[in-house]
Amino acid sequence: MGMPGGMEWVLIALVVLLLFGGKKIPELAKGLGSGIKNFKKAVKDDEEVASTDKNEEIEKKAEAKTEETKEENKTV
């Protein structure tokens, strides 16, 4: 089952128009656009948090290795 062709899109548009009416469609489109915008913002924020957490973890590992090296130098 592939993507709908031209006639299928026309039929879908007519069904949507009949179900929701001409006045509701702009409101639905605005709500859909707002939802997509909020979703993209949430994904971006989540990626920033994940990268910050990863950077902190790398810094902690580097500090631990530095401390181990200092302790080894003291015992030698």
N, C-alpha and C positions, 0 to 999 in steps of 0.2 A: 504494500500500500504506500504510494508515493505522496508527494505534496499535491494539494488541491490545485486544479487548473483554474482557468478564468471563470467558467460557468459556476464552478463550485464556490468560488469566492463571492460571486454575485448572489448566489443562493444564501450563503451564510450571512452576508450583509443584509439581505431582505428579512431573514428570520430575526436577526438582532434588532432591526428597525421595528419590526412588528411586536417583538416582545417588550422592548424598553421604550419605544416612542422617540420622536425626534428631540424632545427637550432633555431627556435623560442621558442620551449618548455623550454629549460634551462633558457632563458631570462624571460619567463612568470613565471616560478617557483621561480626565484630569486626575481622578483618584488612582487610576492605573499608573499614570506617569509619576505621581507622588510616591506611590508604593515602590516603584522601580528605583527612584532616586534614593529613598530611605534604605533600600536593600543594598545598593551600591555603597552608600556611606557606611553602613554597618560592616560590610565586607572589608572596606578600606581600613576602618578603625580596628577591626580584628587582626588584620595583617600587620598593622603598626604595633599592636600589643605583642603579637607573636615575635616580631623581629626584635623588639625591645627586650623581651624575656630571653631570647636566644643570645643577644649581645651580653646581657648580664651573666648568663650561664658561662659563656666563653671567658669573660673577665674573671669569674670566680675560679675557673679551672686554671687560668694563667697565674693567678695569685697563689693557688695551692702549689703549683709546680715551682714557683719562685721560692716559697717557704721551704719546700722539700730540698731544693738546691742549697739554700742557706744552711739548713740543718746538716746536710751531708758535708758541706765545707767546714762546719764547726767540728764535726767528729773526725775529720781527716787530719 
